[in-house]
Amino acid sequence: MTRSLVLGASGGIGAALAARLGREGDVVGLSRSGDGLDVTDAEAVDRVLGALDPAFDVVMVATGILAPEGHAPEKALDAIDANAMARTFAVNAIGPALVLRHMPRLLAPGGRVGVLTARVGSIGDNRMGGWYSYRAAKAAANQVVRTASVELARRVKGSVVAALHPGTVETPFTEGYKAKKLSPEESADRLIGVLLGLEETGVFRDWKGEAVEW
């Protein structure tokens, strides 16, 4: 029986991940609204995660924002707002980093960590431009994941850490998008399958298991 931890469990994908992992074993689901887990607040992260007992076999970090309230992804350079960009980085890049620093204690040997980032965080795959803050924050998150995977490989035997693109999922996050969407349940099921099937740490994969260019 596995023991899993889901951060961002009140969101659409997070809730689906918690439900899916709950069919395999025990799940601890944490969120800002339910547990005070504000990933932009180091003291809050330390308080909430510091109260958990090790060890988890699966950890999913499903926190994130597209843009701060009252803002939208930028379509041009002159739309960049320094405060909005800083907030986007705080949630999407610094937040996962603050969570990952607890993994040496919380992760079981052979444990797996999946951090939900996004394909638009790929530098090599960027051919459309725009979305400066979100793209840059997710690219930073990818670098955090990659770097953490190197350290955790030394500190937690057999660990696997991966950046995961969940696809375009039917949630309030993507409301108004015309792209074909996955249900949260389908995305969650595929993401967990991808993470559990990985043989290599420090990789970037999409919900189909295909490699995404860094």
Helices and strands as residue ranges (DSSP letters): E 2-7, H 12-22, E 25-30, H 32-35, H 42-50, E 56-61, G 77-79, H 82-89, I 90-94, H 95-100, H 103-106, E 107-116, G 119-121, H 132-155, E 160-165, G 172-174, H 184-197, E 203-206
